[in-house]
Amino acid sequence: MIYVDFSNIPISNMPTSARQVGEMAAKEEKRRAEKAEADAVERKRQKKVDDAQLQVAAGLQKMREKYEADLKSQAKENKFNRKLSIASFVVAVISLFISFFK
């Protein structure tokens, strides 16, 4: 059963027969069905947007984890290179002293 609210209809447009009431009820039912369909389409669209945002967030999280792992690896490599540079400098200084005292 469809409830039609007649309180917002001016008296001049008030239905005067059962046929007119039926037509108004049919229009109201059609309007509600269209609204329900539009709401369903909007929910479906919003779900797609939400899913896309979740996928992007997951991708960004993976990229951040990879970036942090790369930073750790780079820091480790820089530490090794620094030690190697110091060792090379020490060898160069020792070679210099040896060449002077020969």
C-alpha positions as CSV (number, residue, x, y, z in Angstrom):
1,M,0.0,0.0,0.0
2,I,1.3,3.4,-1.0
3,Y,0.7,6.3,1.3
4,V,0.2,9.6,-0.6
5,D,0.5,12.7,1.5
6,F,-2.2,15.1,0.4
7,S,-1.3,17.8,3.0
8,N,1.1,19.6,0.6
9,I,-1.3,19.6,-2.3
10,P,-3.3,22.8,-2.9
11,I,-7.1,22.3,-2.8
12,S,-7.4,23.3,-6.5
13,N,-5.2,20.3,-7.4
14,M,-6.8,17.9,-4.9
15,P,-8.0,14.6,-6.6
16,T,-11.7,14.3,-6.9
17,S,-12.0,10.7,-8.0
18,A,-10.6,7.3,-7.3
19,R,-8.9,7.3,-10.6
20,Q,-7.0,10.5,-9.8
21,V,-6.0,9.2,-6.4
22,G,-4.8,6.0,-8.1
23,E,-2.8,8.1,-10.6
24,M,-1.3,10.1,-7.8
25,A,-0.4,6.9,-6.0
26,A,1.2,5.5,-9.1
27,K,3.2,8.6,-9.6
28,E,4.3,8.5,-6.0
29,E,5.3,4.8,-6.3
30,K,7.2,5.6,-9.5
31,R,9.0,8.5,-7.8
32,R,10.0,6.3,-4.9
33,A,11.2,3.6,-7.2
34,E,13.3,6.1,-9.2
35,K,14.7,7.5,-5.9
36,A,15.5,4.0,-4.7
37,E,17.2,3.2,-8.0
38,A,19.2,6.4,-7.9
39,D,20.2,5.6,-4.3
40,A,21.4,2.1,-5.4
41,V,23.4,3.6,-8.2
42,E,25.0,6.1,-5.8
43,R,25.8,3.3,-3.3
44,K,27.4,1.3,-6.1
45,R,29.5,4.2,-7.3
46,Q,30.6,5.0,-3.7
47,K,31.6,1.4,-3.2
48,K,33.8,1.6,-6.3
49,V,35.4,4.8,-5.1
50,D,36.0,3.3,-1.6
51,D,37.5,0.2,-3.2
52,A,39.8,2.3,-5.4
53,Q,40.9,4.3,-2.3
54,L,41.7,1.1,-0.5
55,Q,43.7,-0.2,-3.4
56,V,45.6,3.1,-3.6
57,A,46.2,3.1,0.1
58,A,47.6,-0.5,0.0
59,G,49.8,0.5,-2.9
60,L,51.1,3.5,-1.1
61,Q,51.8,1.4,2.0
62,K,53.8,-1.1,-0.1
63,M,55.7,1.8,-1.7
64,R,56.5,3.3,1.7
65,E,57.7,-0.1,3.1
66,K,59.9,-0.5,0.1
67,Y,61.2,3.0,0.5
68,E,62.0,2.5,4.1
69,A,63.8,-0.8,3.3
70,D,65.8,1.0,0.6
71,L,66.8,3.7,3.1
72,K,68.0,1.0,5.5
73,S,69.9,-0.7,2.8
74,Q,71.4,2.6,1.6
75,A,72.5,3.5,5.1
76,K,74.2,0.2,5.6
77,E,76.0,0.6,2.2
78,N,77.0,4.1,3.1
79,K,78.5,2.9,6.4
80,F,80.5,0.2,4.6
81,N,81.7,2.7,2.0
82,R,82.7,5.1,4.8
83,K,84.8,2.4,6.5
84,L,86.3,1.4,3.1
85,S,87.2,5.1,2.4
86,I,88.9,5.4,5.8
87,A,90.8,2.2,5.2
88,S,91.9,3.4,1.8
89,F,93.0,6.7,3.3
90,V,95.1,4.8,6.0
91,V,96.7,2.6,3.3
92,A,97.5,5.8,1.2
93,V,99.1,7.5,4.3
94,I,101.1,4.4,5.1
95,S,102.2,4.1,1.5
96,L,103.2,7.8,1.5
97,F,105.4,7.3,4.6
98,I,106.9,4.2,3.2
99,S,107.8,6.0,0.0
100,F,109.5,8.8,2.0
101,F,111.6,6.5,4.1
102,K,112.8,4.3,1.3
